[in-house]
Amino acid sequence: MSHPRLYGWNWDTILAAGGGTGNIPQNRATELLDRDPFVQSWSGAYTDDLHIDGQLVPVLGERPGTAVQPPVLAGHGLTAPGQVALGAITLAQLHKHVGDTVLESSGSGPDTRLHIVGVDTMPTIGGPGPHLEMGTGALLSSDLIPAAARNPFNDPTTGPEEIFVNLRPGADHAAAVKSLNRISDQLSTNFNFGVFVGPVLRPAEIVNYRSMGTTPAILGSALAAGAVVALGLTLVASVRRRRRDLAVLKTLGSTRRQLASVVAWQSSIAVTIGTVVGVPLGIVLGRFLWTVFANDIHAVPTPTVPAPSIVLIAVGALVLANVVAAVPARIAARTPTALLLRTE
């Protein structure tokens, strides 16, 4: 949820005119955005629905080679006018592969043959009808979108419907948004019904994932609590089973502190072995399952391993093991030597 670039929003914020149906004055936008201290790069875009190989496909039109494009899953981005990048679902529906060609038809001019150069994670963006989603849609040159769709209100100061903006690294996001709001006010006209700084639009798959809420955390906590109880019961059973051995050690001169440390070491070694084996196995399995999940919803499969958190969990498990061992260790330290050795 906190990484929009993984599900298609490969930019920090967006400027949209008229809810994505108006025009942002190109020349004025270039002047204002190029001199804004918070903006690193930006790209204008249009959305429409075009026929590709006879199928109606929601499309995102940008200038080839532009700085800000959707993230690429395979191949490369849009670099030339005769190219197209498709969402994974759209690619499968067309029965095509990267390297094949498709025929684009807008109905207002000659058909155009396009070379498939990549598979993109498409952003969730567009109007109330067919719109782009993570696996659905196409990225192609904005020149292929009919002029009537690019300027539906005959605005004399034409320009893109949306502008994707990337901020400079380390930029204060709140200050940057205020600056972009001032820019949007200057770009608003009667034709484009106002330019607004838009929020991230999350796809249904991500919203559904978020609806799980704290369930994974609760489940993990329950499993951890179960492991702690199991460790405690195992240590108690071990102390009861080896009471005679502990009594012998006590007879040979072991102090209560030393007997307690035996149980603490047993607990620590058990948890250490579990950590050494379980943590790497969990990382490998977690990365694999996340990659499968990301590929299934056509997001960018880039799992990360939070090393500080892993180290903190490992250290915490070792500390908890010694805390759990406190009661069994106390039982071991109080082993009644005379009673247990009476039959010897």
C-alpha positions as CSV (number, residue, x, y, z in Angstrom):
1,M,0.0,0.0,0.0
2,S,2.8,2.4,0.8
3,H,4.7,1.8,-2.4
4,P,2.5,3.0,-5.3
5,R,5.4,2.5,-7.8
6,L,5.0,-1.3,-7.4
7,Y,1.4,-1.1,-8.7
8,G,1.8,1.3,-11.6
9,W,2.0,4.8,-10.1
10,N,5.7,5.3,-11.1
11,W,5.5,9.0,-10.0
12,D,5.1,10.9,-6.8
13,T,2.0,13.0,-7.7
14,I,-0.3,13.9,-10.6
15,L,-1.8,17.1,-12.0
16,A,-5.2,16.4,-13.7
17,A,-7.4,18.8,-15.6
18,G,-11.2,18.5,-15.4
19,G,-11.0,15.1,-13.7
20,G,-8.7,13.8,-16.5
21,T,-10.8,15.1,-19.4
22,G,-9.6,18.6,-19.8
23,N,-6.4,20.1,-21.2
24,I,-3.4,21.5,-19.3
25,P,-1.7,24.4,-21.2
26,Q,1.5,22.8,-22.4
27,N,3.7,25.9,-22.7
28,R,2.7,27.4,-19.4
29,A,3.0,24.0,-17.6
30,T,6.5,23.6,-19.0
31,E,7.5,27.0,-17.8
32,L,6.2,26.5,-14.3
33,L,7.3,22.9,-13.7
34,D,10.8,23.3,-15.1
35,R,11.6,26.1,-12.6
36,D,9.9,24.5,-9.6
37,P,12.6,23.6,-7.0
38,F,10.7,20.5,-5.9
39,V,10.2,18.9,-9.3
40,Q,12.8,16.5,-10.7
41,S,11.0,15.3,-13.8
42,W,7.5,15.3,-15.3
43,S,5.6,13.9,-18.3
44,G,2.3,14.8,-19.9
45,A,-0.2,12.0,-20.7
46,Y,-3.6,11.3,-22.4
47,T,-6.1,8.5,-21.8
48,D,-8.5,7.0,-24.4
49,D,-9.9,3.7,-25.6
50,L,-8.5,2.4,-29.0
51,H,-8.9,-0.8,-30.9
52,I,-5.8,-3.0,-30.9
53,D,-6.0,-6.1,-33.1
54,G,-9.8,-5.6,-33.1
55,Q,-10.1,-5.4,-29.3
56,L,-11.1,-2.3,-27.4
57,V,-8.2,-1.5,-25.1
58,P,-7.8,1.4,-22.6
59,V,-4.6,3.3,-23.6
60,L,-2.2,5.7,-22.0
61,G,-0.6,8.1,-24.5
62,E,2.8,9.7,-23.8
63,R,5.6,11.1,-25.8
64,P,8.1,8.3,-26.7
65,G,11.2,8.5,-24.5
66,T,9.5,10.7,-21.9
67,A,11.0,10.8,-18.4
68,V,8.1,9.4,-16.4
69,Q,6.5,6.1,-17.6
70,P,4.8,3.2,-15.9
71,P,7.1,0.6,-14.4
72,V,8.4,-2.2,-16.8
73,L,8.0,-5.9,-16.0
74,A,9.6,-7.2,-19.2
75,G,11.3,-5.7,-22.3
76,H,11.6,-1.9,-22.2
77,G,9.5,1.3,-22.1
78,L,8.2,3.4,-24.9
79,T,11.1,4.9,-26.9
80,A,9.8,5.3,-30.4
81,P,6.5,6.2,-32.1
82,G,6.0,2.8,-33.7
83,Q,6.1,1.0,-30.3
84,V,3.6,-0.2,-27.7
85,A,3.9,-1.6,-24.2
86,L,1.0,-3.7,-23.0
87,G,-0.3,-4.9,-19.7
88,A,0.1,-8.6,-19.0
89,I,-3.6,-9.4,-19.2
90,T,-4.0,-7.5,-22.4
91,L,-1.0,-9.2,-23.9
92,A,-2.5,-12.6,-23.1
93,Q,-5.9,-11.6,-24.4
94,L,-4.3,-10.6,-27.7
95,H,-2.3,-13.9,-27.8
96,K,0.9,-12.0,-28.3
97,H,4.4,-11.8,-26.9
98,V,7.1,-9.2,-26.6
99,G,8.6,-8.8,-30.1
100,D,5.3,-9.4,-31.9
101,T,3.3,-6.7,-33.8
102,V,-0.3,-5.5,-33.4
103,L,-2.6,-3.3,-35.4
104,E,-3.9,-0.1,-33.8
105,S,-7.1,1.5,-35.1
106,S,-8.6,4.7,-33.8
107,G,-11.4,4.8,-36.4
108,S,-10.4,8.3,-37.5
109,G,-7.4,7.5,-39.7
110,P,-5.4,4.8,-41.2
111,D,-4.4,1.8,-39.1
112,T,-1.0,1.7,-37.5
113,R,1.2,-1.3,-37.0
114,L,3.0,-1.3,-33.6
115,H,5.9,-3.3,-32.3
116,I,5.4,-4.7,-28.8
117,V,8.5,-3.7,-26.9
118,G,7.5,-4.4,-23.2
119,V,5.1,-5.5,-20.6
120,D,4.2,-2.7,-18.1
121,T,2.4,-2.5,-14.7
122,M,-0.3,-0.2,-15.8
123,P,-1.6,2.5,-13.4
124,T,-5.2,2.6,-12.3
125,I,-6.3,5.7,-14.2
126,G,-9.0,6.8,-16.7
127,G,-12.6,7.6,-16.9
128,P,-15.8,5.8,-15.7
129,G,-15.7,3.4,-18.7
130,P,-12.9,1.0,-19.6
131,H,-9.8,2.2,-17.9
132,L,-6.3,1.2,-17.3
133,E,-5.5,-1.3,-14.5
134,M,-2.4,-3.1,-13.3
135,G,-2.6,-5.8,-16.0
136,T,-4.9,-4.1,-18.5
137,G,-4.1,-1.4,-21.0
138,A,-1.5,-0.2,-23.4
139,L,1.2,2.6,-23.5
140,L,1.7,4.1,-26.9
141,S,2.6,7.4,-28.5
142,S,0.1,10.2,-27.7
143,D,0.1,11.1,-31.4
144,L,-1.9,8.0,-32.1
145,I,-4.8,9.3,-29.9
146,P,-7.3,11.1,-32.1
147,A,-7.1,14.9,-31.9
148,A,-10.8,15.1,-30.8
149,A,-10.0,12.9,-27.8
150,R,-6.9,15.0,-26.9
151,N,-8.8,18.2,-27.1
152,P,-12.5,17.5,-26.6
153,F,-13.5,21.1,-25.8
154,N,-11.5,22.8,-28.5
155,D,-9.3,24.6,-26.0
156,P,-7.0,27.1,-27.8
157,T,-4.2,26.3,-25.3
158,T,-3.9,22.6,-25.8
159,G,-1.9,20.2,-23.7
160,P,-2.1,16.9,-21.8
161,E,-5.0,15.7,-19.7
162,E,-2.6,14.7,-16.9
163,I,0.9,15.4,-15.9
164,F,2.9,12.8,-13.9
165,V,5.4,14.5,-11.6
166,N,8.5,13.0,-9.8
167,L,9.8,15.1,-6.9
168,R,13.5,15.6,-6.2
169,P,15.0,13.0,-3.7
170,G,14.6,14.3,-0.2
171,A,12.1,16.9,-1.1
172,D,9.6,17.9,1.6
173,H,6.4,16.3,0.3
174,A,4.0,18.7,2.1
175,A,5.9,21.8,0.8
176,A,6.1,20.2,-2.7
177,V,2.3,19.7,-2.8
178,K,1.7,23.3,-1.8
179,S,4.0,24.4,-4.6
180,L,2.2,22.2,-7.1
181,N,-1.2,23.5,-5.8
182,R,0.0,27.0,-6.7
183,I,1.0,25.8,-10.1
184,S,-2.3,24.1,-10.6
185,D,-4.1,27.3,-9.8
186,Q,-2.2,29.1,-12.5
187,L,-2.9,26.3,-15.1
188,S,-6.6,26.3,-14.5
189,T,-8.8,27.8,-17.2
190,N,-12.5,27.9,-18.1
191,F,-11.9,25.2,-20.7
192,N,-10.2,22.6,-18.6
193,F,-12.5,23.1,-15.6
194,G,-9.6,23.5,-13.2
195,V,-6.3,21.6,-12.7
196,F,-6.0,19.7,-9.4
197,V,-3.2,17.8,-7.6
198,G,-4.5,14.3,-7.5
199,P,-4.0,11.4,-5.0
200,V,-2.8,7.9,-5.8
201,L,-5.6,5.8,-7.2
202,R,-5.1,2.2,-5.8
203,P,-6.3,-0.8,-7.9
204,A,-8.9,-3.1,-6.5
205,E,-6.3,-5.8,-5.8
206,I,-4.4,-3.5,-3.5
207,V,-7.6,-2.3,-1.8
208,N,-8.7,-5.9,-1.2
209,Y,-5.3,-6.7,0.3
210,R,-5.6,-3.7,2.6
211,S,-9.0,-4.9,3.7
212,M,-7.2,-7.7,5.5
213,G,-6.2,-5.1,8.1
214,T,-4.4,-6.5,11.1
215,T,-5.3,-10.2,10.4
216,P,-1.8,-11.2,9.4
217,A,-0.3,-9.5,12.4
218,I,-2.8,-11.1,14.7
219,L,-2.2,-14.5,13.1
220,G,1.6,-14.0,13.5
221,S,1.2,-13.0,17.1
222,A,-0.9,-16.1,17.8
223,L,1.7,-18.3,16.3
224,A,4.4,-16.6,18.3
225,A,2.4,-17.0,21.5
226,G,1.9,-20.7,20.7
227,A,5.6,-21.2,20.1
228,V,6.4,-19.5,23.5
229,V,3.9,-21.7,25.4
230,A,5.3,-24.8,23.6
231,L,8.9,-23.9,24.5
232,G,7.9,-23.3,28.2
233,L,6.0,-26.7,28.4
234,T,9.0,-28.4,26.8
235,L,11.4,-27.0,29.3
236,V,9.2,-27.9,32.3
237,A,8.8,-31.4,31.0
238,S,12.6,-31.7,30.4
239,V,13.3,-30.5,34.0
240,R,10.8,-33.1,35.4
241,R,12.3,-35.9,33.3
242,R,15.9,-35.1,34.3
243,R,15.3,-34.4,38.0
244,R,17.6,-37.2,38.9
245,D,20.4,-35.9,36.7
246,L,20.0,-32.4,38.2
247,A,20.1,-34.0,41.7
248,V,23.4,-35.7,40.8
249,L,24.9,-32.4,39.6
250,K,23.7,-30.7,42.8
251,T,25.3,-33.4,44.9
252,L,28.6,-33.0,43.0
253,G,28.6,-29.3,44.0
254,S,26.6,-27.4,41.4
255,T,24.9,-24.4,42.8
256,R,21.3,-23.3,42.2
257,R,22.6,-20.6,39.9
258,Q,24.5,-23.2,37.8
259,L,21.5,-25.5,37.6
260,A,19.3,-22.6,36.5
261,S,21.8,-21.7,33.8
262,V,21.6,-25.3,32.4
263,V,18.0,-24.8,31.7
264,A,18.6,-21.3,30.3
265,W,21.3,-22.6,28.0
266,Q,19.0,-25.4,26.8
267,S,16.3,-22.8,25.9
268,S,18.8,-20.5,24.2
269,I,20.3,-23.3,22.1
270,A,16.9,-24.4,21.0
271,V,15.9,-20.9,20.0
272,T,19.3,-20.3,18.3
273,I,19.0,-23.4,16.2
274,G,15.4,-22.4,15.3
275,T,16.5,-18.9,14.4
276,V,19.5,-20.0,12.3
277,V,17.3,-22.5,10.3
278,G,14.0,-20.7,10.4
279,V,15.0,-17.1,9.5
280,P,16.8,-17.9,6.2
281,L,14.1,-20.4,5.3
282,G,11.4,-17.8,6.1
283,I,13.2,-15.2,4.0
284,V,13.5,-17.5,1.0
285,L,9.9,-18.7,1.3
286,G,8.6,-15.2,1.9
287,R,10.3,-13.8,-1.1
288,F,9.0,-16.7,-3.2
289,L,5.4,-16.3,-2.1
290,W,5.5,-12.5,-2.5
291,T,6.8,-12.9,-6.0
292,V,4.0,-15.3,-6.8
293,F,1.4,-13.0,-5.4
294,A,2.9,-9.9,-7.2
295,N,3.0,-11.8,-10.5
296,D,-0.6,-13.0,-10.0
297,I,-1.9,-9.4,-9.7
298,H,0.7,-8.0,-12.2
299,A,2.5,-5.8,-9.8
300,V,6.2,-5.2,-9.8
301,P,7.8,-8.2,-8.0
302,T,10.5,-6.6,-5.9
303,P,10.4,-8.2,-2.4
304,T,12.7,-6.6,0.1
305,V,14.2,-8.0,3.3
306,P,14.2,-5.5,6.2
307,A,17.5,-6.5,7.7
308,P,17.2,-4.4,10.9
309,S,13.8,-5.9,11.7
310,I,15.1,-9.4,11.1
311,V,18.1,-8.9,13.5
312,L,15.7,-7.3,16.1
313,I,13.4,-10.3,15.9
314,A,16.3,-12.8,16.3
315,V,17.7,-10.9,19.3
316,G,14.2,-10.6,20.8
317,A,13.6,-14.3,20.3
318,L,16.8,-15.1,22.3
319,V,15.8,-12.7,25.1
320,L,12.3,-14.1,25.2
321,A,13.8,-17.7,25.4
322,N,15.6,-16.7,28.6
323,V,12.5,-15.1,30.0
324,V,10.5,-18.3,29.3
325,A,13.2,-20.4,30.8
326,A,13.0,-18.5,34.2
327,V,10.3,-20.6,35.7
328,P,11.7,-24.0,34.6
329,A,15.1,-22.9,35.7
330,R,13.8,-22.0,39.2
331,I,12.2,-25.5,39.4
332,A,15.5,-27.1,38.4
333,A,17.4,-25.0,41.0
334,R,15.0,-26.3,43.7
335,T,15.5,-30.0,42.9
336,P,15.2,-32.0,46.2
337,T,18.5,-33.9,46.2
338,A,18.0,-36.1,49.2
339,L,14.5,-37.2,48.2
340,L,15.6,-38.2,44.6
341,L,18.8,-39.9,45.7
342,R,17.3,-41.9,48.6
343,T,17.1,-45.0,46.5
344,E,20.7,-44.8,45.2
